Amino acid sequence: MAFDFTNKVDPKASRAIYLQLLDMIQGQIQDKSLKPGDMLPSEKEFCQHYHISRTTVRLTFRELEQQGLIIRRRGLGTFISEPKVSRRLGSLYSFTEDMKKLGLTPSSQILSYRLISRECGSCALREFQSERLIEVVRLRLANDRPMLLEKTYLSVDLCPDLSWERLENNALYAILTERYHLQPYRAVETYEAVLMTKEESQTLQSKPGEPAFLLRRSTWDAKERLIEYTTSIMPSSRSKFEITMYHDSVQIVRKTV
């Protein structure tokens, strides 16, 4: 959809012209007049229509780019980027539930499902009480857009009849809670900056070697039993962290572009 030039800038207003233009573009993105993939008018078009300088337009574009609202493609133009997905890091994380709260449609593709020996895995898996573990590799999507590549480990003893089909059609935490009465109580996540492998980039539809976050999450129930260990690859181009600091606390939010 084309940009709506109906609103005008006011050179006599106290608010800077580049901020007025910023407000207009942001408003049309928020009310969905401009949608992801729509191309914005060129700098020259904005200059000619509003009788403003190219420097003013560039200031607006720079701010929009920093906010992740637009993406510039050399030789092609400036486009509205995909919406950002956010979640609070201070609470237990469920990809499915968080995407639903944000009005997005979550889905998963199981790429691998197998049984392994606890001793064959990393040191992090040694905390599982079960000798045998379920290893599941899933591609997590929001509105059919790849967001995460997850490898999850679960205890066979605690989830004895878990199957590919059951996991494919239900949220993991819902299965743990409702079928196996394993209520996630505490989780620890760590984040590390990495470069994606060629295979990870292809699966996540990203550029080869693109930076990403490597997430590691261990989840325990109230009895301090490790019920889940997950590693995830999230392209950094689709996520950022936002921290709000108060005089006596900190609020942390993860945002996915």
PyMOL commands that set and color helices and strands:
alter all, ss='L'
color gray80, all
select helices_A, chain A and resi 17-30+43-50+54-66+95-101+118-120+123-127+164-169+172-178+198-203+236-238
alter helices_A, ss='H'
color red, helices_A
select strands_A, chain A and resi 70-73+77-80+85-88+106-117+132-142+145-155+184-195+211-221+226-235+239-245+250-256
alter strands_A, ss='S'
color yellow, strands_A
deselect
rebuild
show_as cartoon
